[in-house]
Amino acid sequence: MQTQSARLSDEEIQVRLLAISDWQLERGELQSTFSLATFPQAIFFVDAVAHVAETEQHHPDISISYDKVTLRVATHAAGGISEKDFTLARRISQLWQVLRPL
């Protein structure tokens, strides 16, 4: 049985990606870009993501370009993508569904 932080196979990653359509596999990481209306809304979203990440004890790489927030997730200790990455991605997608109408 794999642990939450064990590296997933390419096949396992592809199957899990089907369930989170707003995320893609880019350079060995899960990545998604979220577009907001203003810079303050982008910062608000990043702050909300930070709370989710702290709860999960798993933190994304975050890039902000005015009204766009790009998140990248991988489990560095596993050398790739693990179930922890998909858990965090799903939680962020759920957050986005609530905050999107900002």
Buried (B, 14 or more C-beta within 10 A) or exposed (E): EEEBBBBBEEEBBEEBBEEBEEBEEEEEBBBBBBEBEEEEBBEBBBEBBEEBBEEBEBBBEBEBEEBEBBBBBBBEEBEBBBBBBBBBBBBBBEBBEEBEEE
